[in-house]
Amino acid sequence: MPTVSVIVPNYNHARFLRQRIDTILAQTFQDFELILLDDHSTDESRTILREYTSDKRVRLEFNGVNSGSPFKQWKKGLEMACGKYIWIAESDDYADKRLLGRLVGILEEEPAVTFAYCRSWRVTQDGQQDGFADYYLADMDPQRWTGDFRADGREECRNYFVHANSVPNASSVVFRKTIYERVGGADEHLRACGDWKLWVLMAFEGRVAYLSEPLNYYREHEGTVRSNIRQTGLGAGEHLAMVRWMLERVTPTDAVLEKAYSVASIMWIPAVLNWRLPFGLRWTLLKNALSIDPRAMRRLIHLALIMVRRKLAKELQLLRRGFETRAS
């Protein structure tokens, strides 16, 4: 029985797969099995995955049709997993060789910790480092994720998870399989926020551990699920639903609540003002925002005025340049 089950759910990430898998096999902590899943890719992914079958730790599972959800793949991987700890290593990311050993060490030493995660570098499509993946968390607390911490899970939800998903990337997390099963796993009906909800549910079961050393490399590119969902407005809808769901379970301070509403508005207001999205979707987003945020309409009007002013300023600048060109 391996201590860890490493699950790599892949879909059309052939160009990243070798680096992903090689950095798993090179981990200093070697007591693991590696479950490679493919969700009916149309690129060369399966050919590359088959290259690793000579390693006795590797198991392959290929879907005959696309599942349509990354969290269905998570569920499939967990059903196959034999380890007591789980690392869902996303197929377009990669890792420092010490990641698994450091995070497993925390879970082994501290039984109350339900999951441990580390800081992540953000890298571009071609692997260039581009700062930290948790850049958006600085508005919540500019210092918190710069140092190691252990926290009561419910307090972490009340103070931070209610704003946004404070675990930027699943590849940075190692968690207990028993806790995952106890909370019912990831919500397969969610496309953008299933991981956020899962971390919250697991946090409710005990403590959370964070390692500030950046041992994970999160790759941001146009082909990510998160990027695709952001363009459809679905991410904004799920974000609002998550805030509502969280507020039914925790009671933040007024300051935390106001910040949560403000962060949510960054998601839903641009979607509501995006005329390319269907009117019905935009209307639903606005109604959902109004149902939880008493200042939602004021935020919408304020941002709309800013956008109008910027557009007018840009048009005036173009007109001025036109006049100057004609005059010369």
RODODREN-951999 format. One record per residue (C-alpha): residue number from 0; residue in one letter; z negated, x, y. Coordinates in steps of 0.5 Angstrom, whole numbers, plus 500, padded with zeros to 3 digits. Layout:
<sites>
NUM,A,Z,X,Y
...
</sites>
This chain:
<sites>
0,M,500,500,500
1,P,502,503,507
2,T,497,503,512
3,V,503,501,517
4,S,509,497,517
5,V,514,499,522
6,I,519,493,523
7,V,526,494,527
8,P,529,488,528
9,N,537,490,530
10,Y,542,486,533
11,N,549,490,536
12,H,545,496,538
13,A,549,501,534
14,R,549,506,539
15,F,542,506,540
16,L,540,506,532
17,R,540,513,530
18,Q,535,515,536
19,R,531,509,534
20,I,530,510,527
21,D,530,518,527
22,T,524,518,532
23,I,520,513,527
24,L,521,518,521
25,A,519,523,525
26,Q,512,520,527
27,T,506,525,526
28,F,503,519,522
29,Q,507,518,516
30,D,503,513,512
31,F,508,507,513
32,E,514,503,511
33,L,520,502,515
34,I,523,495,515
35,L,530,495,518
36,L,533,488,519
37,D,540,486,522
38,D,541,479,525
39,H,548,479,523
40,S,551,484,528
41,T,558,485,529
42,D,558,492,531
43,E,557,498,526
44,S,550,497,526
45,R,550,496,518
46,T,554,502,517
47,I,548,506,520
48,L,542,502,517
49,R,545,504,510
50,E,545,511,512
51,Y,537,511,511
52,T,537,508,504
53,S,535,514,501
54,D,528,515,504
55,K,524,511,499
56,R,520,508,505
57,V,526,504,508
58,R,528,497,506
59,L,534,493,509
60,E,535,486,510
61,F,541,483,513
62,N,542,476,515
63,G,548,472,513
64,V,548,468,520
65,N,545,470,526
66,S,538,467,527
67,G,539,466,535
68,S,532,468,536
69,P,528,475,536
70,F,522,472,534
71,K,525,469,528
72,Q,526,476,526
73,W,519,478,527
74,K,517,473,523
75,K,522,475,517
76,G,519,482,518
77,L,512,480,518
78,E,513,476,511
79,M,516,482,508
80,A,510,487,511
81,C,505,490,506
82,G,501,494,512
83,K,495,492,515
84,Y,498,494,522
85,I,504,492,525
86,W,509,496,529
87,I,515,492,532
88,A,520,498,534
89,E,525,494,538
90,S,532,497,536
91,D,534,500,543
92,D,528,503,544
93,Y,525,510,542
94,A,518,513,541
95,D,514,520,542
96,K,512,522,535
97,R,505,521,537
98,L,505,514,538
99,L,504,511,532
100,G,498,516,530
101,R,495,515,537
102,L,495,507,537
103,V,493,507,529
104,G,487,511,531
105,I,484,506,536
106,L,485,501,531
107,E,482,504,525
108,E,476,507,530
109,E,475,500,533
110,P,475,494,529
111,A,474,489,535
112,V,481,491,538
113,T,486,486,536
114,F,492,490,539
115,A,493,497,542
116,Y,498,499,547
117,C,501,505,551
118,R,504,506,557
119,S,512,506,557
120,W,517,510,560
121,R,523,506,563
122,V,530,509,561
123,T,537,507,563
124,Q,542,505,558
125,D,544,513,557
126,G,537,515,556
127,Q,535,517,563
128,Q,528,516,565
129,D,527,511,571
130,G,520,511,572
131,F,515,507,568
132,A,516,500,565
133,D,510,497,568
134,Y,512,498,575
135,Y,512,490,576
136,L,504,490,575
137,A,502,494,581
138,D,502,488,585
139,M,497,485,580
140,D,493,492,580
141,P,496,499,583
142,Q,490,503,579
143,R,489,499,572
144,W,495,501,568
145,T,494,509,570
146,G,488,510,566
147,D,486,508,559
148,F,481,502,558
149,R,478,497,553
150,A,477,490,555
151,D,475,483,553
152,G,481,480,551
153,R,479,473,554
154,E,477,477,561
155,E,484,480,560
156,C,488,474,560
157,R,484,470,565
158,N,485,476,570
159,Y,492,479,568
160,F,496,475,563
161,V,495,469,567
162,H,500,472,572
163,A,505,475,567
164,N,506,479,561
165,S,502,485,562
166,V,505,488,556
167,P,512,490,558
168,N,515,492,552
169,A,513,490,544
170,S,515,497,542
171,S,509,500,545
172,V,504,495,541
173,V,501,496,534
174,F,497,490,532
175,R,493,488,526
176,K,497,483,521
177,T,491,479,520
178,I,490,477,527
179,Y,498,476,527
180,E,497,471,521
181,R,491,468,524
182,V,494,466,531
183,G,500,463,527
184,G,505,469,529
185,A,510,469,535
186,D,513,462,538
187,E,520,462,535
188,H,522,456,540
189,L,521,461,546
190,R,527,466,547
191,A,524,470,553
192,C,516,469,553
193,G,514,469,545
194,D,511,476,546
195,W,507,474,552
196,K,504,468,548
197,L,503,472,542
198,W,499,478,546
199,V,495,472,549
200,L,493,469,543
201,M,491,475,539
202,A,487,477,546
203,F,483,471,545
204,E,481,473,538
205,G,477,480,540
206,R,479,486,545
207,V,485,489,547
208,A,486,497,548
209,Y,490,501,552
210,L,493,508,552
211,S,495,510,559
212,E,499,516,556
213,P,507,514,556
214,L,509,515,549
215,N,514,509,549
216,Y,521,509,552
217,Y,523,502,554
218,R,531,502,555
219,E,533,497,560
220,H,541,495,559
221,E,545,489,560
222,G,545,487,553
223,T,538,486,552
224,V,535,479,551
225,R,531,479,557
226,S,537,481,561
227,N,541,475,558
228,I,536,470,559
229,R,534,472,566
230,Q,542,470,568
231,T,541,463,565
232,G,535,461,568
233,L,531,460,562
234,G,526,465,563
235,A,524,462,569
236,G,523,456,566
237,E,519,459,560
238,H,515,463,565
239,L,512,457,569
240,A,511,454,562
241,M,507,460,560
242,V,503,459,566
243,R,501,452,565
244,W,499,453,558
245,M,495,459,560
246,L,491,455,566
247,E,489,450,560
248,R,486,455,557
249,V,483,460,562
250,T,480,459,569
251,P,482,464,574
252,T,478,465,580
253,D,482,462,587
254,A,485,469,588
255,V,488,471,581
256,L,490,464,581
257,E,494,464,588
258,K,497,471,585
259,A,499,468,579
260,Y,503,462,583
261,S,506,468,587
262,V,509,472,581
263,A,511,465,578
264,S,515,464,585
265,I,519,470,584
266,M,522,467,578
267,W,523,460,579
268,I,525,460,586
269,P,531,464,586
270,A,533,460,580
271,V,532,454,584
272,L,537,456,589
273,N,542,459,585
274,W,548,454,586
275,R,551,457,579
276,L,546,454,575
277,P,546,446,573
278,F,543,442,578
279,G,539,439,572
280,L,536,445,570
281,R,534,447,577
282,W,531,440,579
283,T,527,441,572
284,L,524,448,575
285,L,522,445,581
286,K,518,439,578
287,N,515,444,574
288,A,513,449,579
289,L,510,443,584
290,S,506,440,578
291,I,502,447,577
292,D,503,450,584
293,P,500,446,590
294,R,504,450,595
295,A,511,451,591
296,M,515,447,596
297,R,512,451,602
298,R,514,458,598
299,L,521,455,597
300,I,522,453,604
301,H,520,460,606
302,L,524,464,602
303,A,530,459,603
304,L,529,461,610
305,I,529,468,609
306,M,535,468,605
307,V,539,464,610
308,R,537,469,616
309,R,539,475,612
310,K,546,471,610
311,L,547,470,618
312,A,545,477,620
313,K,550,479,615
314,E,556,475,617
315,L,554,477,625
316,Q,554,484,623
317,L,561,483,620
318,L,564,479,626
319,R,561,485,630
320,R,565,490,626
321,G,571,486,627
322,F,571,485,634
323,E,569,493,635
324,T,575,494,630
325,R,580,490,634
326,A,578,493,641
327,S,579,500,639
</sites>
